[in-house]
Amino acid sequence: MPSLLLVVFVLQVALYLINTVGAAAINDFLWLLYNRLPTSTSHDVRKQIELRRDVVRLKREMNATSSQDEFAKWAKIRRAHDKRLAEYDEISNNLKGFQQKFTSAATTLRYISTTGLRFLLQFWYAKAAMFWIPQGWVPWYVEWMLSFPRAPMGSVSIQVWGISCASVVGVVGSAVVAGLVLVQERRVGRVKEKVGMKGGKKEL
């Protein structure tokens, strides 16, 4: 069984990613991943994509055909377009209803497996010591704060450990994001510089 210290840390990492990426983006990714598998909706999703392509294609053909000079051809394309559009709307409505149920289930499962599990662990191990600090290492009031609310004096409680993990994850995450932004800005600057140099050579 994994260490409780590691479990709490992983939970804080998961919560940070959810708050950073966004629940909606995660739900969309899970929905996309679900439809990549051989599920009940994967066939409908593929059919929806095909119908959307057909609707766009027939719309272009209909716009390129004169309804006065080539009425028979235009009417045939229009009938095909309307039929495909009706099929597309029907499948889209069915998928939309199923996606709402899927999103609700995914949100509930994600909450139970992260925030719910965190609350459960904090309640269940409220009186447990995550680890002990050396005796006399810090003043008694600091020991009391580290053991808050019900862990033994001289130890670190699961609540304090969770707060510490969340703080470290937040700092490291912000540093990583800032580093990625800096690297991206440098790349963009180099590209602009190269484009400017090419433009200057052409003017010469």
N, C-alpha and C positions, 0 to 999 in steps of 0.2 A: 504494500500500500504506500502511495507517495506521502512524503512528509507534509504535515499540516502547514508548515511554513511555506513550502513550495506551492501548495494548493491555494493558499491565500494570495500569494504573489501572482500566480497565473490568473486568478480571478480578477485582480486589479488590472492586469495587463489587458484582459478581455474587455473589462468595463471601459478602459481608456480608449481602446480601439473602437468600441461601439459609439462612444461619445464623440470621437474624432471623425470617424468615417460617416457616421449618421445611421440611424435605424432604417430609414427609407432606402438608402443605398444598399445596406446589407440585405434587406428584404428583396430588393430587385435582383441582387446577385443570387440569392438562394432560389428565387423563382426561376431565373435563367438556368441555374444548375439543375434544378428539379426537372425542367423540361428537356435537358440534355440526356437524362436517363430514360430508359424504356418505361415511362409512366403512362397513366390514362390520358394525360393531356398533351403528351409530346407529339402525337399524330395530329391533333387539332392545331397545335402551334405551327407545325410544318405546313399544314393545309392553309392556315391563315396567311402565312408568308407567300405561298403560291398564289392565293386569291388576290392579295394586295398587289402583287406584280401584274397579274392579269388585268385588274381594274385600272391600274396606271397605264398599261399598254393599250388597252381598248379605249381609254379616255383620249390618249394621244391620237390614235387612229381616227376616232370620231371627230376630233377637232381638225384633223387634217383632211377630212372628207366633207365636201359641200353637201349640205342637206337639200339644196335645190337642184344642183346638176346631177348628183349621184344619190338620189333619195333612197333607192332600194338598198344600195350598199350601206348608206349611213344608217338606215333603219335596222338592218341586220346587225351592224356593230352595236347600235344602241340597245337592242334586245339582249345581246350577249353581255354587254356592259352591265345592264340593270340586273341580270340574273346573277352574274358574278358578285356584284355589289351586295345583293340581298343575302347570298351565301356568306360573304365576308362579314356582314353585320351580325348575322345569326351566330356564327362561330365566335366572333369577338365578344358578343354579349355573354355567351356561355363561359368563355375563358375569363372574362372580367369578374363574373360572379364567383367562379372557382378560385381566382387569384385573391379575391378579398378574403375568402375563407382560409386560404393558404397563408396569407399575410397575418391574419389574426392568430392562427395556430403557431406560426413561426415566432411572432412577437411574444406569445405566452410562453413558449418553450424556451426562448432566449432569456426572458425575465426569470423563469424558474431556475435555469441552469447558471445564471450569473448573480443577479441581485438577490433572488430568493435563496440561493445556496449560501450566499455571503451572510444574510441575516440568520439563517439556520445554524451555520457554523459559529457565528458570534454568540448566539443563544446557548448552543449546546456546550461550547468550550469556554463559556464566560469565566468559569472558575479555574481554568487550566492555565498553566504557565507555558508560554511559547518557548522561552528560554530564560535562564537566570543570569543576572548581572553580578559581577564580583561584589562581595559584601564590603560596604564602606566606600564603594567607588563613587557614588553620588549621594547628595544629602537625602534625608528621609522623605522630604516633600517631593523630590524628584522621583524617588522610588514609588511613592504613592501615585503620582501621575502616570508613571509607566505601567503600573499594575491596574489602573482604572479600567472598569469599575469594580470587578470582583475577583481579580486574580490575586494570588498570594503576594505579599510584600516582598520586594527584592526580585520580582520576575517581570516579564513584559507580557501584557495581556494580548489577546487576539485582536481587540479593537485598536490598540495602539500600534500593533504590528501591521494591521491593515492600513491605517492612516499613513504609516511610514512608507509602506510599499506604494501606495497611491501617490505620495509626494515624489518619491524617486522615479516612478514610471512617468509622471507628468513632466518632471525636469528633463529626463532623458529623451522623452518623446518630443518635447519642444526643441531640444538641441538638435535632434535628428532632422526635424522638419526645417529648422533654420538652416542647417547645413545643406539640405537638398535644394532649398530656395536659392542659397548663395551659389551653389554649383550651376544651377539652371541659369541664373543671371549672368554668370561668367561665360557660359556657352553662348547665350544670346548676344553678349557683348562681342565675343570673338567673331561670330557670324556677321554681325553688323560691321565690324572692323574690316573683315575680308571683303564684304560687298562694297564698302566705301573705297577700299584700295583698288578694286577692280574698276569701279566707276571713275576713279581719278586717272587710271591708266588710259581708259578709253578717251577721256577728254584730252589727254596729252597727244 
